[in-house]
Amino acid sequence: MPEQAIYERQNLIEGLEIPEAASVVGCGGTGFWTALFLAMSGVSELILIDSDIVEISNLNRLLLKESN
């Protein structure tokens, strides 16, 4: 599958402009999903800013799991 083939549907939307880069400040419950959806939309460079630490108590909001 060609790399751009996964974005064929977005290319059909007239006037849609996907930025090359985007910044997300805060990667918790909302920022995590925002960054994920930006990546799935075709944004090629994401700048993620968050000084927090991923802890077991906040994994319920993220698409991550505990590992050793």
Secondary structure as UniProt FT lines:
FT   HELIX           3..7
FT   HELIX           8..11
FT   TURN            14..15
FT   STRAND          21..25
FT   TURN            29..30
FT   HELIX           31..41
FT   STRAND          45..49
FT   HELIX           56..61
//
